[in-house]
Amino acid sequence: MNPVRIPVVEKVLSANDSVAAATRAQLDALGIFSLNLMASPGAGKTSLVERTAAALKGSHPVGMVNGDTSEAAFDAERSQRAGALSVHINTGGKCHLEAAMVRDALALLPLDQIRLLIIENVGNLVCPSAWQLGAQRSVLIASIPEGDDKPYKYPKMYSGVDVLVINKIDLLPYVDFRMDYFRRGVETLNPGLVTFAVSCRTGEGLDAWFDWLRSRMA
Protein backbone atom coordinates (compact mmCIF):
# COMPACT_ATOMS: atom_id res chain seq x y z
CA MET A 1 0.00 0.00 0.00
CA ASN A 2 1.39 3.36 -1.02
CA PRO A 3 1.71 5.98 1.75
CA VAL A 4 -0.86 8.75 1.81
CA ARG A 5 0.67 12.13 1.13
CA ILE A 6 -0.84 15.07 3.00
CA PRO A 7 0.01 18.48 1.53
CA VAL A 8 0.72 20.06 4.91
CA VAL A 9 2.51 23.12 3.56
CA GLU A 10 -0.34 23.98 1.19
CA LYS A 11 -2.91 23.60 3.96
CA VAL A 12 -0.93 25.82 6.32
CA LEU A 13 -0.47 28.52 3.68
CA SER A 14 -4.14 28.34 2.72
CA ALA A 15 -5.20 28.84 6.34
CA ASN A 16 -2.74 31.71 6.63
CA ASP A 17 -4.12 33.35 3.48
CA SER A 18 -7.66 33.20 4.89
CA VAL A 19 -6.57 35.09 8.00
CA ALA A 20 -4.64 37.55 5.85
CA ALA A 21 -7.72 38.22 3.72
CA ALA A 22 -9.76 38.99 6.83
CA THR A 23 -7.06 41.37 8.08
CA ARG A 24 -6.93 43.10 4.72
CA ALA A 25 -10.71 43.58 4.78
CA GLN A 26 -10.51 45.00 8.30
CA LEU A 27 -7.80 47.50 7.37
CA ASP A 28 -9.59 48.49 4.16
CA ALA A 29 -12.79 49.13 6.08
CA LEU A 30 -10.91 51.39 8.50
CA GLY A 31 -9.18 53.30 5.70
CA ILE A 32 -5.71 52.21 6.78
CA PHE A 33 -3.02 51.86 4.13
CA SER A 34 -0.71 48.98 5.04
CA LEU A 35 2.77 47.77 4.08
CA ASN A 36 4.58 44.49 4.59
CA LEU A 37 8.18 45.69 4.95
CA MET A 38 10.82 43.05 4.21
CA ALA A 39 14.62 43.09 4.00
CA SER A 40 17.74 41.30 5.13
CA PRO A 41 19.08 42.14 8.64
CA GLY A 42 20.66 45.57 8.77
CA ALA A 43 19.22 46.88 5.49
CA GLY A 44 17.40 49.69 7.29
CA LYS A 45 13.82 48.58 7.92
CA THR A 46 13.53 50.30 11.28
CA SER A 47 15.38 53.38 10.06
CA LEU A 48 12.83 53.76 7.26
CA VAL A 49 9.96 53.32 9.73
CA GLU A 50 11.50 55.96 12.01
CA ARG A 51 11.92 58.44 9.20
CA THR A 52 8.42 57.78 7.90
CA ALA A 53 6.75 58.03 11.29
CA ALA A 54 8.51 61.32 12.08
CA ALA A 55 7.61 62.84 8.70
CA LEU A 56 3.95 61.80 8.62
CA LYS A 57 2.84 61.79 12.26
CA GLY A 58 1.25 65.24 11.99
CA SER A 59 -1.03 64.36 9.10
CA HIS A 60 -0.95 60.56 8.67
CA PRO A 61 -0.30 58.82 12.01
CA VAL A 62 1.77 55.65 11.67
CA GLY A 63 1.26 52.30 13.38
CA MET A 64 4.01 49.71 13.41
CA VAL A 65 3.98 45.96 14.03
CA ASN A 66 7.50 44.67 14.54
CA GLY A 67 8.37 41.01 14.15
CA ASP A 68 11.55 39.56 15.60
CA THR A 69 12.86 36.18 16.68
CA SER A 70 13.43 37.29 20.28
CA GLU A 71 11.78 39.19 23.11
CA ALA A 72 14.00 42.22 22.50
CA ALA A 73 11.74 45.07 21.41
CA PHE A 74 14.47 47.51 20.39
CA ASP A 75 13.03 48.20 16.94
CA ALA A 76 9.49 48.79 18.20
CA GLU A 77 10.84 51.12 20.87
CA ARG A 78 12.87 53.07 18.29
CA SER A 79 9.81 53.49 16.10
CA GLN A 80 7.70 54.55 19.06
CA ARG A 81 10.19 57.28 19.95
CA ALA A 82 9.91 58.54 16.37
CA GLY A 83 6.13 58.87 16.74
CA ALA A 84 4.72 55.50 15.67
CA LEU A 85 2.21 53.50 17.69
CA SER A 86 4.12 50.23 17.99
CA VAL A 87 3.64 46.58 18.95
CA HIS A 88 6.39 43.98 19.16
CA ILE A 89 5.88 40.34 18.14
CA ASN A 90 8.21 37.59 19.29
CA THR A 91 7.95 34.93 16.57
CA GLY A 92 9.41 32.28 18.86
CA GLY A 93 12.30 31.62 16.52
CA LYS A 94 10.28 31.57 13.31
CA CYS A 95 12.01 33.29 10.41
CA HIS A 96 8.90 35.17 9.27
CA LEU A 97 5.68 36.73 10.45
CA GLU A 98 2.39 34.94 9.88
CA ALA A 99 -1.07 36.40 9.38
CA ALA A 100 -2.37 35.20 12.74
CA MET A 101 0.50 36.97 14.52
CA VAL A 102 -0.34 40.22 12.78
CA ARG A 103 -4.07 39.79 13.47
CA ASP A 104 -3.38 39.36 17.20
CA ALA A 105 -1.01 42.34 17.25
CA LEU A 106 -3.58 44.61 15.64
CA ALA A 107 -5.90 43.98 18.56
CA LEU A 108 -3.36 45.82 20.71
CA LEU A 109 -3.18 48.93 18.52
CA PRO A 110 -5.62 51.88 18.51
CA LEU A 111 -6.50 51.40 14.85
CA ASP A 112 -8.87 54.35 14.86
CA GLN A 113 -5.83 56.59 15.35
CA ILE A 114 -3.75 55.14 12.50
CA ARG A 115 -3.67 56.02 8.79
CA LEU A 116 -0.55 54.05 7.79
CA LEU A 117 0.33 50.62 9.15
CA ILE A 118 3.86 49.32 8.60
CA ILE A 119 4.46 45.65 9.36
CA GLU A 120 8.20 45.20 9.85
CA ASN A 121 8.87 41.57 9.01
CA VAL A 122 11.73 39.43 10.31
CA GLY A 123 15.05 40.20 8.62
CA ASN A 124 15.23 37.48 5.97
CA LEU A 125 15.19 37.30 2.16
CA VAL A 126 13.74 33.79 1.93
CA CYS A 127 10.82 32.85 4.20
CA PRO A 128 8.72 36.05 4.38
CA SER A 129 7.93 36.10 0.67
CA ALA A 130 5.63 33.05 0.97
CA TRP A 131 3.43 34.38 3.79
CA GLN A 132 0.62 36.86 3.13
CA LEU A 133 -0.11 39.16 6.07
CA GLY A 134 -3.05 41.23 4.85
CA ALA A 135 -1.03 44.29 3.82
CA GLN A 136 -1.98 46.22 0.69
CA ARG A 137 1.59 46.49 -0.59
CA SER A 138 4.77 44.45 -0.15
CA VAL A 139 7.91 46.57 0.15
CA LEU A 140 11.47 45.30 -0.06
CA ILE A 141 14.47 47.26 1.19
CA ALA A 142 17.81 46.56 -0.48
CA SER A 143 20.91 48.28 0.86
CA ILE A 144 24.11 49.18 -0.92
CA PRO A 145 26.47 47.28 1.44
CA GLU A 146 24.60 44.02 0.72
CA GLY A 147 25.99 43.96 -2.81
CA ASP A 148 24.51 44.24 -6.28
CA ASP A 149 23.86 40.52 -6.79
CA LYS A 150 20.86 40.12 -4.49
CA PRO A 151 18.17 40.09 -7.24
CA TYR A 152 20.03 37.22 -8.87
CA LYS A 153 20.39 35.28 -5.61
CA TYR A 154 16.87 35.85 -4.28
CA PRO A 155 14.62 36.03 -7.37
CA LYS A 156 11.45 34.95 -5.55
CA MET A 157 11.68 37.86 -3.14
CA TYR A 158 12.42 40.45 -5.80
CA SER A 159 9.76 39.19 -8.20
CA GLY A 160 7.00 39.16 -5.58
CA VAL A 161 7.08 42.70 -4.19
CA ASP A 162 5.24 45.87 -5.21
CA VAL A 163 7.84 48.44 -4.18
CA LEU A 164 11.63 48.47 -3.86
CA VAL A 165 13.54 50.90 -1.65
CA ILE A 166 17.29 51.05 -2.28
CA ASN A 167 18.76 52.34 0.98
CA LYS A 168 22.18 53.70 1.99
CA ILE A 169 22.89 55.33 -1.37
CA ASP A 170 25.22 57.70 0.50
CA LEU A 171 27.66 54.77 0.59
CA LEU A 172 27.85 54.36 -3.20
CA PRO A 173 31.21 56.18 -3.45
CA TYR A 174 32.74 53.77 -0.97
CA VAL A 175 31.22 50.40 -1.94
CA ASP A 176 31.71 48.33 -5.07
CA PHE A 177 28.06 48.37 -6.11
CA ARG A 178 27.09 48.40 -9.80
CA MET A 179 23.71 50.11 -9.85
CA ASP A 180 23.09 49.32 -13.52
CA TYR A 181 23.77 45.61 -12.92
CA PHE A 182 21.50 45.60 -9.87
CA ARG A 183 18.66 47.41 -11.66
CA ARG A 184 18.96 45.11 -14.66
CA GLY A 185 18.43 42.12 -12.42
CA VAL A 186 15.42 43.76 -10.77
CA GLU A 187 13.85 44.77 -14.08
CA THR A 188 14.21 41.25 -15.46
CA LEU A 189 12.34 39.80 -12.48
CA ASN A 190 9.83 42.58 -11.88
CA PRO A 191 9.41 44.94 -14.85
CA GLY A 192 8.35 48.47 -13.96
CA LEU A 193 8.74 47.93 -10.21
CA VAL A 194 8.15 51.15 -8.25
CA THR A 195 11.60 52.03 -6.91
CA PHE A 196 12.99 54.66 -4.54
CA ALA A 197 16.70 55.30 -4.03
CA VAL A 198 17.19 56.80 -0.56
CA SER A 199 19.50 57.34 2.35
CA CYS A 200 17.81 57.08 5.72
CA ARG A 201 20.95 58.57 7.25
CA THR A 202 21.13 61.76 5.18
CA GLY A 203 17.48 61.97 4.11
CA GLU A 204 18.29 61.94 0.39
CA GLY A 205 15.40 60.66 -1.73
CA LEU A 206 12.98 60.27 1.17
CA ASP A 207 10.64 63.05 0.05
CA ALA A 208 9.67 61.00 -3.00
CA TRP A 209 8.91 58.04 -0.72
CA PHE A 210 6.77 60.19 1.57
CA ASP A 211 4.91 61.69 -1.40
CA TRP A 212 4.16 58.22 -2.75
CA LEU A 213 2.74 57.16 0.61
CA ARG A 214 0.59 60.28 0.84
CA SER A 215 -0.75 59.68 -2.65
CA ARG A 216 -1.72 56.10 -1.75
CA MET A 217 -3.52 57.28 1.40
CA ALA A 218 -5.32 60.18 -0.28
N, C-alpha and C positions, 0 to 999 in steps of 0.2 A: 504493500500500500504506500503510495506516494505521500509525503508529508504535506499537510495543509499550510499554505503560505498566507500569512495575514499581513496586509500592507499597513503596518503600524505607523510608519512615517506619514503616509498619505492621510490616515485617519487623524493623527495629531495635528497636522497642518490644516486640515479641513475644519476641525473644531476651533483652532486658533483663528482661522479666517472668519468664522461666524461671529466670534467675540469682537474681532476687529471691525466687522461691518456694523455691529451694534454701536461700537464706540464712535465710528465715523458718523453715523446717523445722529448720535447724541451731540457731537460737536457741531455738526452742520445746523442742527436745530437751534443751538445756542449762538450761532454766528461766530464761532471761533475758528480761525484759520490755524491749521496744525501742520507741523513738520516732524518727520522722522530723521534726525540728524545722525549720520554715521561717518566713521573715519577710523583710521588706525590710532593707537595710543600716541598722544603727543602732537597730533596734527593741528589741534587748536579748537576742538569742539566747545569747550567751556569758555575760551576766550571770545569766540564768536557769540555765544549766548550772552556773555557779560556786555559786550559792545552793543548788541542788539537791545538788550533790556534797558541799558542806560539811555540809548538814543530814542526809544519808543515809549518809555514808561509814562510820559506826559499825555500822550494821545492814544496809544495802543498798548495797554498794560500786558506784560508778558508773564506767562506761566511756564514753568520748567519742570519736567519729570526727568530725573537723572538715574540712569541705570549703571550699576557697578557690581563687580564680583565680590565686594567686601562691604563691611558695615561703615567704612570711612565715607563720610558725607562731605568731603572737601569741596567737590565740584558744585553740589547743590548750595553749599554755604557761600561760595564765591558768587554764584549767580544771584543769590538772595541779597547779598550786599550791593550788587549792581542794580537792584530794583525789581528782580523777578520774584514771583511767588513760586516757591520751589518745594519739591518732594523728592526724597531719595529712595531708590529701590535697591535692596541687596538681592541680587539674582541667585545667591547661594552657590556661586561658582559657575553658573551657566554663562556661556560666552555671548549671549544675546538677550534682549528683552523679548517678552511674549505678550500677546494681546491681553491676557488675563491680568498680568502684572500692571500694565498701563491702566486698565479698567479700574483696578483696585486703588491705584494711586490717585486717579482723578476724583475719587470719592473724598479725598483729603484736601482737595484744592477748592477755593471759592470760585467756581467756574463763571459765576455771574460777574466777576470782576476782571475777567481775562478776555483779551481780543486775539492774542497770538499764543499758541501753545507749542513749545519746542520740547520734543522728546529726545533727550541725549542718550543715544544707545551706547552699549558697551563698546569700547575701543577694539575693533576687529573688522577685517575686510573680507571675512568668509561667511560666518554664520548669520549675521543680521539680515542679509539680503533675502533670505528665504521666509522671513517671518513678518507678516503684515501686522501693523499695530493700530490701524484706524486713522492714521494721519492722511491729510490731503496730498501732501507732497513728500517725496523722499529726497533728501539732500545729502550729498557726499562732500566731505572736505578732504582735499589732497593738499599736502604741504611740500614745499620745495625741498627740504632736507630728506624727504622720503625717497627721492629719485624720480627720474622721468619714465621709468619702466612699469609703473604700477598698473596702468590700463592693460598692458600686455600680460601681466601676471595674475590680475584679478578681473577678468573680463565679465564675469557674472555680476559683480558689484557695479562696475562702470556702465554696463548695458541696462541695468535695472533702475536707475535713479532718474529723477526729473530735473535736478539742479546740481551743478558742480561748483564748489567754491575752491579756488586755488589760493591757499593761504601762505603767508610768509614770503611774499614776493620781494620784500626788502632784502632777502638773502640771496637773490639771484646773482649779484656780482661776486658772491663768495662761494657759490656752490655750482658744481658741474651738472647743470640741469638744462637740457635742451627742450625749450618750450615748444618748438615746432614739432619735434618728435613726440612729445607728450600729447599735444593737441591732435596730432594725426591719429594716434592710437585711440583717443577718446572719440573722435569723429567717426572712425571706422565702426566702433561699437554702438555709438549712440548719436546718430547724425542730428545736428541742430540743437544739441543739448544746451540749455540755458546755463551760462558760465559767468562767474564773477572772479576776477583776479584781485586779491585783497592782501592787506597786511593788518592783522589785528593789533600789532604792536604800534605801527605808525598811524593807522587809520586810513591809509591809501586804499581807494577803491570801495570803501564801505558805504559811501553815500548811495552808490548804485544799488547795492544790496538792500539798503533800507528803503529806497524808493520802490524797488520791486515788491518788497513785503507790503508796503502801504497800498500799492496798486492791487495786490491780491485781496487785501482786506477791505478795500473800498466798497 
